[in-house]
């Protein structure tokens, strides 16, 4: 069973047992979210930020997403009609990127100045990618902010009071509690051990079809 299936199963049980109102569930599902809940350790991986509405009636004119530590090569997919800006951050320890040592990497991606705004009741997608850290089991939080006309913003930057541990038997329950305790939870992605995305990554057992 995948994490997504486990989480959704637990969420459904929690909703039934706790008697959460439809309004509370609807509010949780209206958060800005990523299109994935898991990512393969060590792989270059595409992700999509879904901005599901504007800011209290104001149309969307931008989005910002903070790149978690450990992803050093983040880059946005070109989005027609939008400008893309990269805000850099300094590294305490330099890393080798594309064969050269670098001391600063992308810390935040900003989409701005669209030719057409996104209606307040509409939604928009913002694609980017980056190489996922190799430490499987890690929970990465992607803080992001919706930017709207009139200087209004809708932030999704809140983090759990205590770090989430995927090895905790109550992980799914605690993840749901975090997501519903605040109006602005930062979307999270779990780094999973890679089983090989491409044929040249497969083990002999996978190549023979003896392993998942």
C-alpha positions as CSV (number, residue, x, y, z in Angstrom):
1,X,0.0,0.0,0.0
2,X,1.4,3.4,-1.0
3,X,1.7,6.3,1.4
4,X,-1.0,8.1,-0.5
5,X,-3.4,5.2,-0.1
6,X,-2.5,4.8,3.6
7,X,-3.0,8.5,4.3
8,X,-6.3,8.8,2.5
9,X,-7.6,5.7,4.3
10,X,-6.6,7.2,7.6
11,X,-8.1,10.5,6.6
12,X,-11.4,8.9,5.8
13,X,-11.4,7.0,9.1
14,X,-10.5,10.2,11.0
15,X,-13.3,12.1,9.3
16,X,-15.9,9.4,10.2
17,X,-14.6,8.9,13.8
18,X,-14.1,12.5,14.6
19,X,-17.3,13.6,12.9
20,X,-15.6,16.5,11.1
21,X,-18.1,18.8,9.3
22,X,-18.2,19.0,5.5
23,X,-17.0,22.5,5.9
24,X,-13.9,21.5,7.7
25,X,-13.0,18.8,5.2
26,X,-13.7,21.2,2.3
27,X,-11.5,23.8,3.8
28,X,-8.6,21.3,4.1
29,X,-9.0,20.3,0.5
30,X,-9.0,23.9,-0.6
31,X,-5.4,24.4,0.5
32,X,-2.6,24.9,-2.0
33,X,-1.2,21.4,-2.6
34,X,1.5,19.5,-4.5
35,X,0.5,16.9,-7.1
36,X,2.6,14.2,-5.3
37,X,2.8,12.9,-1.7
38,X,6.0,10.9,-2.3
39,X,9.2,11.3,-4.3
40,X,12.1,8.9,-5.1
41,X,15.3,9.5,-3.2
42,X,18.2,10.7,-5.4
43,X,16.1,11.2,-8.6
44,X,15.4,14.3,-10.6
45,X,11.7,14.6,-10.1
46,X,8.9,16.9,-11.5
47,X,6.3,18.4,-9.2
48,X,3.3,20.7,-9.6
49,X,2.0,23.4,-7.2
50,X,-1.8,23.6,-7.4
51,X,-3.1,27.0,-6.4
52,X,-6.8,26.4,-5.8
53,X,-8.3,29.8,-5.4
54,X,-7.5,33.5,-5.0
55,X,-7.3,35.7,-1.9
56,X,-10.7,36.5,-0.4
57,X,-12.2,37.6,-3.7
58,X,-9.0,38.9,-5.3
59,X,-7.6,37.3,-8.5
60,X,-4.2,35.5,-8.5
61,X,-1.3,37.4,-10.0
62,X,1.6,35.3,-8.7
63,X,2.9,32.4,-6.7
64,X,6.0,31.8,-4.6
65,X,7.4,28.5,-3.4
66,X,10.4,27.9,-1.1
67,X,12.7,25.0,-2.0
68,X,13.6,22.8,0.9
69,X,17.2,22.3,1.9
70,X,18.8,19.4,0.1
71,X,17.3,20.2,-3.3
72,X,20.1,22.1,-5.0
73,X,19.0,22.2,-8.7
74,X,15.4,23.4,-8.6
75,X,14.1,24.9,-11.8
76,X,10.6,26.0,-13.0
77,X,9.0,24.8,-16.3
78,X,8.4,27.8,-18.6
79,X,4.8,29.0,-18.1
80,X,3.3,30.9,-21.0
81,X,2.3,34.4,-20.0
82,X,4.2,34.4,-16.8
83,X,7.6,35.7,-15.7
84,X,9.8,33.4,-13.6
85,X,12.3,34.7,-11.0
86,X,14.8,32.7,-8.9
87,X,15.8,33.9,-5.5
88,X,19.1,32.4,-4.5
89,X,20.4,31.2,-1.1
90,X,23.9,30.7,0.2
91,X,25.0,27.2,1.3
92,X,27.0,26.6,4.4
93,X,28.8,23.8,2.6
94,X,29.4,24.1,-1.2
95,X,28.1,21.3,-3.4
96,X,29.1,20.0,-6.8
97,X,26.4,20.8,-9.4
98,X,26.9,19.8,-13.1
99,X,30.5,19.2,-12.5
100,X,31.4,22.5,-10.7
101,X,31.3,23.6,-7.1
102,X,28.6,26.1,-6.2
103,X,28.0,28.0,-3.1
104,X,24.5,29.3,-3.8
105,X,21.4,27.5,-5.2
106,X,17.8,28.3,-5.8
107,X,16.0,29.0,-2.6
108,X,12.7,30.2,-4.0
109,X,10.9,30.2,-7.3
110,X,8.6,33.1,-8.1
111,X,6.0,33.3,-10.8
112,X,4.8,36.8,-11.4
113,X,3.5,39.5,-13.9
114,X,1.0,37.3,-15.8
115,X,-0.5,38.6,-19.0
116,X,-3.9,37.4,-17.6
117,X,-4.8,37.1,-14.0
118,X,-6.4,33.9,-12.5
119,X,-9.9,34.5,-11.3
120,X,-10.4,34.2,-7.5
121,X,-12.7,31.2,-8.0
122,X,-10.3,29.6,-10.5
123,X,-7.1,27.6,-10.1
124,X,-3.7,27.5,-11.6
125,X,-0.7,25.1,-11.8
126,X,3.0,25.9,-11.4
127,X,5.4,23.2,-12.5
128,X,9.0,22.8,-11.3
129,X,11.5,20.1,-10.7
130,X,14.6,19.2,-8.6
131,X,16.7,16.3,-7.6
132,X,15.3,14.8,-4.4
133,X,17.8,14.3,-1.5
134,X,19.0,10.7,-0.9
135,X,17.9,10.5,2.7
136,X,14.8,8.2,2.4
137,X,12.2,8.7,5.0
138,X,12.6,12.4,5.2
139,X,9.5,14.6,5.2
140,X,10.0,17.8,3.1
141,X,7.7,20.8,3.5
142,X,7.3,23.2,0.6
143,X,6.3,26.6,2.0
144,X,4.4,28.6,-0.6
145,X,2.4,31.9,-1.0
146,X,-0.4,32.8,-3.4
147,X,0.0,36.5,-4.5
148,X,-3.2,38.4,-5.5
149,X,-4.2,41.8,-6.8
150,X,-4.2,44.6,-4.3
151,X,-1.2,43.2,-2.4
152,X,-3.3,40.4,-0.9
153,X,-1.6,37.1,-0.1
154,X,-2.6,33.6,0.9
155,X,0.3,31.9,2.7
156,X,0.8,28.1,3.1
157,X,3.9,28.2,5.3
158,X,2.8,26.6,8.6
159,X,4.9,23.7,9.9
160,X,4.0,21.0,12.4
161,X,4.8,21.9,16.0
162,X,6.8,18.6,16.2
163,X,8.6,17.2,13.2
164,X,6.7,14.3,11.5
165,X,8.3,10.9,11.6
166,X,7.3,8.5,8.8
167,X,8.3,5.6,11.1
168,X,5.8,6.6,13.7
169,X,2.9,4.2,13.8
170,X,0.6,7.3,14.1
171,X,2.2,9.2,11.3
172,X,-0.9,9.4,9.1
173,X,-3.1,10.5,12.0
174,X,-0.6,13.2,13.0
175,X,-0.2,14.4,9.4
176,X,-4.0,14.8,9.1
177,X,-4.1,16.6,12.4
178,X,-1.4,19.0,11.2
179,X,-3.1,19.6,7.9
180,X,-6.5,20.5,9.5
181,X,-5.2,22.4,12.5
182,X,-4.2,25.4,10.4
183,X,-5.6,27.3,7.5
184,X,-2.1,27.5,5.9
185,X,-0.2,24.2,6.1
186,X,2.9,23.9,3.9
187,X,2.4,20.9,1.6
188,X,4.6,17.9,2.4
189,X,6.4,15.2,0.4
190,X,7.9,12.0,1.8
191,X,11.3,10.9,0.3
192,X,11.0,7.2,-0.4
193,X,13.7,4.7,-1.3
194,X,13.9,4.5,-5.0
195,X,13.1,1.2,-6.8
196,X,14.7,2.5,-10.0
197,X,12.7,4.7,-12.4
198,X,14.5,3.6,-15.5
199,X,15.7,0.2,-16.9
200,X,19.3,1.1,-16.2
201,X,18.4,1.6,-12.5
202,X,16.7,-1.8,-12.1
203,X,18.2,-4.6,-10.0
204,X,18.5,-8.0,-11.6
205,X,15.4,-9.1,-9.8
206,X,13.4,-6.2,-11.1
207,X,14.6,-6.8,-14.6
208,X,13.4,-10.5,-14.4
209,X,10.1,-9.3,-13.0
210,X,10.8,-11.1,-9.6
211,X,10.6,-7.9,-7.6
212,X,8.3,-4.8,-7.6
